[in-house]
Amino acid sequence: MPRWRFDFSVHKVDDPGEASGTILYFECEYLDLLVASLEDEGVGFDFAPADKRWLWRKARLRDPDGNRIYLFSACVNRCNPPWRLPGPTSDRS
């Protein structure tokens, strides 16, 4: 069994009352194994792991209050996607 390592992100929204609400993202190296393990424990998913056009693979589930939680695997494409321009990294905050 792989050793699990996670990164955590929060999606900020302009209006907390928006229908989209807050979204939690957990990056995990072994996404498909994690999803299978959670499903074996009875956790339901809105959608199974799928490859996205921005080169991430992600799945979605919801917490007991209905908040969306994404589990994803981006590997090197999170920080260094193939379309990234060469040069210094800019602060985007």
Protein Blocks (a to p, Z undefined) as FASTA:
>chain_A
ZZddddddddddfblkbmnlpcdddddfklmlmmmmmmmnopacfbdcdddfkopacddd
ddfkopacddddekjmlmmcfklccdddddfZZ
